[in-house]
Amino acid sequence: MSAAPERPAPWHIHAQGDRCLLIVLGDAIDAAVGRRCLAVARLLRDAALPGVTDVVPSFVAVAVHYAPLPGREGGGHGSPIQGGTIQAGPTFATLAERIEQLLARGIPDADSAARDIDIPVCYGGEHGPDLQDVAHAAGITADEVVALHSRPGSMVFMLGFAPGHPYIGVHDARLDLPRRASPRTAVPQGSVAIANRQTVIYPSRLPGGWNIIGATPLKLFDPAREPASLLQPGDRVRFVPIDAATFARMRLEQEEVARRPEGAPFPAPGPGAASADSGRGSQ
């Protein structure tokens, strides 16, 4: 009796240029796939494989950057140096083999290090100029958009586009809307915007084409803070509606903290920290 064929591994690895490989773990944006990407990234960082310079998780894959030696498979212009001696960097083939062996031993749970973070949001009005358009496109009211967006269960999948810029999801299917036909050249810091069942929060004044439904008074990125990014991949996020007066008060408090001469650490919001006031800005 012939043996049953082995099941293929739930990932595949391929080269991404001459000094990066990609571990692909899925083909669609999904919370389970996102958590698996974060778990693989943590596993690889803990393994500290020789020659690896960075490990970057995304929605469905993990990029592993490495420093190969010139002339070896993978090419490159530099190599790790230890004790004044040039150390042999990995090739794509040898690094991929090591990663395959590591993953085959088992991928740990990614939820163990996840945090629960409340993000206060003032919806609509001057802070959310696209809220009414989003409601019309979705065929629901503005209040229903806010209710759907502020449901618990959202997760930070990755940071990208700009320092501290989070991609958060996955929201209700009714919020599966495209980006704006005409992007804005400047989106205010703290703007909370949606598209494709996801949310982004602009950490600084940036161009952007997502639908702005509100804004948070929290500072998403501060190089003087440790860590500099308020949100990290894997964080569980709950958006908490606040009114315009609460937004103004909290924004002033954030600015006062940032002006402290001693450079005191910026307080991260915890569960319930922003839930004392609720409501929306004027429509």
N, C-alpha and C positions, 0 to 999 in steps of 0.2 A: 504494500500500500504506500503510495507516494505521500510525502509530507506536505502539509498545507503550505502554500506560499507565505512568506513573511509579509506582514502588513507594512506598507510604506511609512516612514517616519512622518510625524505631523509637522514637518518643516522641510525646507530645502534651502541650500546655501549656494550662492553664486557670486562671482566677482563683480564688484562695482568700481571700476577703475583699477589703477595699478597699486593702490594702497588702502583699499577698503573692500570688505565683503559684506554681503547682505544675508541675514537669516530671515527668510520669509515664513511667517506663521499663520497667515490667513489671506483672504482676498476681499474682505468687506469690513467696514467699520462696525465693530461689535465689542461690547464691554468685556466679554470673556477673552476675546483675542487680544484686546488691549492689555488686560491684566497679565496675560501670558507673555506678551512682549516685555512688560516691566519685570516680570519674574526672571526671564532669560537675561535681561540686561543686568539685573542685580547678581545673578549667578556668575556671569562673566566678569563683572567687576571684582567680586570676591575671589575669583580664581586667579586674578592678576597674571594672565598669560603673558609670557615674555614677548616683547615687541609691540603689544597692543597699546595704543596711545589714547583711545577714546572709545566709549560704547554709548550709542545713541538710540534709544527706543523711539518708535513712531507708532502709527495706528496699527499696522499689520506686519511690521518688520523691525529688526534691530540691525543697525549699521555698526560694524566693528572696524575701526580705523587702526592701521598698523604701519610700522616702519620697516620695510624690507631693505636688504642690502642692494646697492647698485649692481646690476649684472645678473642678479638672481631672478627667479620667477616673480613677477609682480613689479619689477623695476624699482624706481625711486631715486632720491637724491641724498638720502641720509640714513643713518642707522643709530641704534642706541649705543651709548658709550658708558662703560662702567669701569672705574678704576684706571682710566686712561687707555683702556683697550677696547677696540671696536668689537662689539658683540654681534654675532650672526643674527640678523633679523629673520622673522618667519617668511616663508613663501605663502602664496594663497593655498596651495595644496596642503602644506604641513599645518597651517593654522586651521583650515577647514576640517582637517582630520581630528585635530585636538578638540575643536568645538563639538564635532559629532560625538566623540567619546564622552565629553562632559554632559551633553544634553541627554545622551542615552542612559545615563545613571539616574535621571529623574529631574524634573523641574519643580522647585518648591512653590508653595502658595504665595501669591503676590500681595494678598490682602493684609498680611501680618504687619507691614510697615505703613499702611494707609492711614491718613488722618481725616477727620471730619471737620470741614471748614464751612462757616457761614459767610456768605458774601452779601452785604446789604446792597440793594439796588433801588434807585428812584426811577420808576417806569414812566414813560410818556413825557409830555410837555417838552420843555427845552432840552431835557436830558435824553429823551427818546423820540426823536422826530419821525421815525419810521413806524412807530407802534400802530397807528391807525391803518397805514398801508398794509402792514403785516396781517392785521386782523381781517381786513377786507380780502386779501389774497387767500387767507386760510378759511374764509367763510365763517368766522366766529367773531365774538366781540373782543374789544381790547382787554376787558377784565378776564375773559377766558384765556387769552394769550398769556397774561401775567400768571394766572393759576397754573397753566400747563408748564410754563417756564420755571416756576418756583417749586415744582414738585421735587421731593427728595429723590435721590438715585443717580444724579449726574456724577461723572468722573472726569478728572483731568487726564486726557490721553497723552498729551505731549506738550512741550514748549517749542515754539518755532516762530519764524518770520522776523521777530525782534526779541531782544532779551526780556524774559519774563512774560512773554505773550502766550497765554494758555489756549489750548483747544479742548473744549469741554462738551460732553454729550453722554449718551445719545438721547435726544428729546423725543417727545410724542410725535407720531407720524404726521400730525396736523401742522407741525412746525418744519416740515420738509419743504422749504422754500429756497429758490435760487438766490444768489447774490444779486445786488442791484445791477441794472443794465449799465448805469454810469457810476463808476467808483468816485468817491470823494477824494480830493487831493489832500485834505487834512481832517482827521477824525480826532476829537478832543481826548485827552488822557482820561482813562477810567470808563470810556464808553463801552457798553455791553451790547453786543450785536450778534444776530443769529443768521444762519443759512445752513441748508442741508442737514437739519436736525442737530446742529451743533451751535455752541456759543464760543465767541472769542471776547476777550477783554483787552482793550488797547492800553498797554502799560505807559505809553507816552503819546504825544501828538504824532500821528502817522497817517499815511494814505490808506484807504481801505474801501472795499466794496460791499461789506456785509450790512445787513439791515439793523440799524441802531434802534433798540427798543428801550434803553435806559442807560444809567450810569451808576458806578459805585464810587463812593468817596475814598475808598482804600487805595493805597499806593501799591501797585502790583510789583514794581521793581525799584530797588534802591541799592546802589553799589556799596553804600556804607553799612548796609544791614547784612547779617549773617543768618541764614542764606539770603542772598540778594533778591531772589524771587519769592514772593509771598506764597505762590502755589507751586506744587511739585507734581510731576506725573504720578498718578495713582491716588491722589487726594480725592476724597468724596466731597462733593460740593453741594450746598443747598443755597439757593438764591432767596434772600429774605426781602420782601417789599418794604420800603420806607417812604416817608413823604418828603417833600421838598425841604421843609424846615429841618428835618433830621439830617438830610443829606448835607445841607449847608453847615450845620453844627459839627458833624463828623468830619467834613472836609477841613474845617478850621482846626479841629483837634489834630488831624494828621499833619497839617502844615506846622503847627506849633511843635509837635514832636520832632519833625524834620529840622527845625531851627535850633534844637537844643545844642549848646556848644560842646557838651561832653559826648555828643554822638550816641545818645542812648539808643538801644535797639528798638526797632519799630514793633509795637505789639501786634502779634498776629491774632486775628479773630478766632474765637473758639466757638463750640456749639452754643447757640442761644445768645451769643454776645451782641448780635445786631437785631434781635427780634423784639425789643421792647416797644418799638413803634412800627406801625405798618401803614400801607396806603400807597397812593401813586401821586406823582406830580400832576399838575393841571394838564388837561388834554387840549 
